[in-house]
Amino acid sequence: MWIALVVIAVIVILIIAAAMSNITCTVRYKKEGSDDRAEVDIRMLFGMVRFHYEMPKLKFDNMKKGFLLKLEKQNNLSRKSGDSAHVRLNKRKIELWSKEVHILLESTASLKKWLRHTFAHVRVHELNWSTRFSTGEAEWTAVASGVLWSIKTTLVGWLSFQVRMKSHPDLHVIPEFSDEMSFSTEFYCVSRLSFGYAMYASFILMSRILQVEGGLKRWFRLYRQMKANNQKVPSV
């Protein structure tokens, strides 16, 4: 009896501790000339569970083939050193994603509302975005600088209505008045979501899926299709 009570108490304490922890997502992106690099780090349960995603290569072939992305992923739960794959991003891929999103919307009751409520609990603790560029002509560089400022402030303003901004975004647009064209940008963002709310949101999402007849089967079918598509690595 006492052993059972102790085990139950320990389990309850662990659940409470897990619910009080945060899921931290760190996004880094840097582009300088033709070199691109993106990294995403996800940490949860006080850092005991970690995922790392990296895009060390981004190549544009042509308008038909689109972009070729090299993706690498790692985690501390698997013994494998890391998986890598090439993903083709073009018009066909975007149309496929659009169909998948449409299926999810049909398979879940009020999915948009669930997304809004979930993102409203995301806290952005740091957001830095710096861009340095030159068009090769001073007058066009000045015009482009104003346009770029407008785009950045619009995007960040829209984001501030979707999530909780815990600090003021640090935005920079640095025009370089040189005779050569150049472009470089660096993006850094740290966001957190309570693990307890993530569990609660998962239960709400499952209940919304079950409200739609055949919704759960469609989710599993779509998951299998996406997994099969990701295993097909296009030629480089």
JOPEKA-V708222 format. One record per pair of residues at least 6 apart in sequence whose ideal C-beta (glycine too) atoms are under 8 Angstrom apart, sorted by the first residue. I is the first residue (numbers start at 1). GAP is how many residues later the second one is. Records with the same first field share a line. If there is no record, write none. Layout:
I=GAP  GAP
This chain:
18=27  177  178
19=175  176  177  180
20=174  175  176
21=23  24  25  173  174
22=22  170  171  172  173
23=19  20  21  169  170  171  172  175
24=17  18  19  20  166  167  168
25=15  16  17  165  166  167  168
26=13  14  15  16  17  162  163  164
27=11  12  13  160  161  162  163  164
28=9  10  11  12  159  160
29=7  8  9  10  156  157  158  159
30=6  7  8  154  155  156  157
31=6  152  153  154  155
32=152
33=149  150  151
36=19  21  22
37=17  18  19
38=16  17  20
39=13  14  15  16
40=11  12  13  14
41=9  10  11  12
42=8  9  10  11
43=6  7
44=6  151
45=150
48=28
49=26  27  28
50=25  26
51=22  23  24
52=21  22  23
53=18  19  20
54=17  18  19  20
55=14  15  16  17
56=14  16
57=11  12  13
58=9  10  11  12
59=8  9
60=6  7  8
61=6  7
64=26
65=23  25
66=22  23  24  25  27
67=21  22  23
68=18  19  20  21  166  168
69=17  18  19  20
70=14  15  16
71=13  14  15  16
72=10  11  12
73=9  10  11
74=7  8  9
85=145  148
86=147  148  150
87=6  143  147
88=146
96=133
100=122  126
103=115  119
104=7  115  118
105=6  7
106=106  112
107=102  105  107  108  109  111  112  115
108=6  97  100  101  104  107  111
109=99  100  102  103  106
110=98
111=97
114=87  90  91  94
116=46
117=84
118=75  79  83
119=43  44
120=42  43  44
121=43  72  73  76  80
122=40  41  42  69  70  71
123=40  41  43  68  69  70
124=35  39  40  41  42  43  65  66  67
125=41  42  65  66  67
126=41  62  63  64
127=29  38  40  42  43  61  62  63
128=41  42  58  59  60  61
129=23  27  40  41  42  43  56  57  58  59
130=40  41  42  44  55  56
131=17  21  41  42  43  52  53  54  55
132=42  44  50  51  52  53
133=8  11  15  41  42  43  49  50  51  52
134=7  41  42  43  44  46  47  48  49
135=6  9  46
136=42  43  44  45
138=39
141=34  35  36
142=33
144=31
145=28  30
148=25
149=22  24
152=19  21
153=18
156=13  15
159=6
163=28
176=6
209=6  7  10
210=6
